[in-house]
Amino acid sequence: MAVAALFKPVAGGNQCRSPGLAKVVNMFLSIMGKDRKRTATRLYHAAVAQARLPVFYDALRVPDSLDGRFDLLSLHVFLVVNRLNRAGRKGTRLAQSVFDLMFIDMDRSVRELGIGDLGVPKHIRRMMKGFNGRCVAYADALRSPVQGDLREALARNVYGTLAVTARLEPVLLATLETYVRDAAARLASLPDSRVLEGAIDFPVEFYDEQSDADELDSGMVA
């Protein structure tokens, strides 16, 4: 599977492709051990694949835009990194490798958007800052006893670029919040040995397509 290309829309669920990234990734990851290189790539691919599921953009109305795709990818990479950071020293190193892979990918995506060499570092620094801020917000919200904290963080980030954010019905945010909590719990339940091998999975049936589609579709007020 290819890694993310943020400049390409989901377009009905087609996977984004970054064929030229492989050479760059291989050069960068040559300093890593073979196993860590393979595992980091596997984990990043898993986050990309999940973030590209059409249900997020169709049923949950996440904007299929550069910002929307970046936010969903950031959310899923956060979930992976958050779990890895609780898997000891090996997990922490692997989390850093996943982060590095993500921003090699972001660098390539920004360049393919037409940003010149002089402008790329500025864009990447801004994206890194945004990603780190989201990680802090999501981690704090998952630990918080206040029920609405995670929902507010998701509204501010995942739906923050929508001009009609204030018109989103609670069912959309509630569904996404439930999904994130379930995903975090599923990853937390996996033994460290499995996570460190890159063998993770996310919830894929977090809403009943037949019975809940109409309810989710009504989540946007006309």
N, C-alpha and C positions, 0 to 999 in steps of 0.2 A: 504494500500500500504506500502511496505517496504521502508526503507531509504537506503541511498547510500552505496555501497561497491565498493570503487574505484579500487580494484584489479580485478574486473570482467569486461570484455569487454561488450559492448552493444550487440554484436553478433546478428545482424539483428533486434535489437530493444527489446530483452528480458529485462525486468526490473531487475535491480540488487537487491539482497536481503541480508539483514543483520538481520536474525531472532534472534540472540543472543543479539542484542543491546537493545531490549525492556526493559530487566531487568535493565540494566545500566542506561538507560534514565529515567526510573521510579524512581530509587533510587536518581538520581541527581535532578530530577525535583520535588521531594517530598517537597522541601523547597519552591516551588512556590505555588501560589494559583491554585486551580483546573482549573479555566478558562484560566489563562495564560499558564499553562502546555498544555492544549488542543489546544489553539490557536497557540502557538509556534510550536507545532508538526505539525499542519495542514499547516502552512506557510512553514516550512522546507520541508515537503513532496511535496508541490506544486513546490518548487524550484528544488528538486531532479527529479521529474517527467518530468519537462520541459527540464532540462539539459540532460536527457537520451533519448530525441527524436532522432530517427535514422537519421532524415534529417540533423542534424548538422554534423554527422560523415560521412554520405554517400554523400549528395549533396554538403555540404559546406566544406568537407574534413578536418574537425577537427580531429586530431589524436585520434584514439580509443585506448588510452594508459592511464597509470596512470596520467601522466601530463596533457594530453588533457582532460580527464574526470574531473580532479581537477579544471582545468581552466574554463570549462563550468559550473560546479557547483558553483565555486566562483563568476562567472559573474551573475548567477541567484540569489544567496544569496545576492550579492551586491544590485541587483535591489530591492529585498524585504526589506533589511535593510535600504537602502537609502530612500525608501518610508516611512517606519515606523518612521524613525528619524524626519520626518516632521509632525508627528501626535501627537505632544505634549509629555508630560511626560510618559503617558501610552505607547505611541509608542516607545519611547526610551528604556523603560524597556523591552518591547516585542522584540525589535531588539537585545538586549543583550541576551535574552533567545534563540533566533534563532541562534545567533552566538555560544552560548554554546552548543546547540544541534549539530551544524555542527561539532564542534571539539571533541565532544564525539564520533561522528560517524567516524571522521578521526582517532582518537585514536584506535578504534576497527579495522578499515581497515588496519592501519599500522601493528598492531599486527598480523592480519591474513596474512599479507605478509611475516611474519616470523621474523620481527624485535624483538629483545629481549627487556626485560623490561628496561634495562639500556639505550638502544638506542631510545626508544619511545619518551621520553620527548624532545630530541634533534630534532627529526623529526617533532614533533608537533609544537615546537617553530618556526622552519623554515617555516612550512606551515602557521602558524598564521601570521608571518612576511610577507610572500608572499601574503596572503589574504588581509592584511591591506594595503599593497602597491598597490594592484590592486584596492581596494576600492577608495583610494585617486586618482589614475590615472583616473579611470572611472568617478568619481564625477567631477573632474576638467575638463575632456574632455567634459562631457555633458553640463557643464556651459560655456565652452569656445566658443567664437565667431569664432574661427578658424575652418574651415570645416574639416580639416584633422586630428585634434587632437584625436578624438575618434577612427578613423580608425587606426592610428598609435598605440594607446594603445591596440587595439584588435590584431593587427599584432604582437606586441611585446609579448603579453601574450598568447592569445588563439592559435596562430600559431607559437609561439616562439620556440617550440621544434622541429619543422619540419626541416629536413636537406635541404628541397627544398623550404624554405620560400620565398626566393628571386624569385622563379619561379612561385609564385601564381599570377594568373591574377587578376586585380582589381575587377572583377565582384564578386568574392568570398567575399572579404572584404567589398565591397559596400553592398552586400546583408545582411551580418551579422551586419554591422553598421546600416542599415535601420531597421533591426529587433530590435536591442537594443534601438534605439530611439523610435520606436513604442511601445515597451514594457514599457519603462520608462514613456512615455506619457499616456499609458493606465492605469498604476498604479497610476499616478498622478491625473488622472481624477476621481478616485474612492473616495467617501467620507470617511473621517477618520473613521466613525462609522463602515463602512463595512470592511476596512482594519484591524481595531482592533479586528474584529471578525474572521479574517483569511480568509475572502471571497475574494480572489484575483484570477485573471486569466491572462495568458500570450497569446500573439498572437500565433496561431497554424497554420495558413495558410499564412505564410509570403513569400511563393513563389508558383507560379502556377506549380504544378508537371507536368502537361501535356505539357505546352508550354515552361517552363523554364528549365526543367531538362537537355536538351541537351546543353543549354548555360552554365549552371553551371558545367556540366561535362567537358566542354572545358576550364574550369578555371585552369586546370593544364597543363602546357606546356610539351609536350613530350621531 
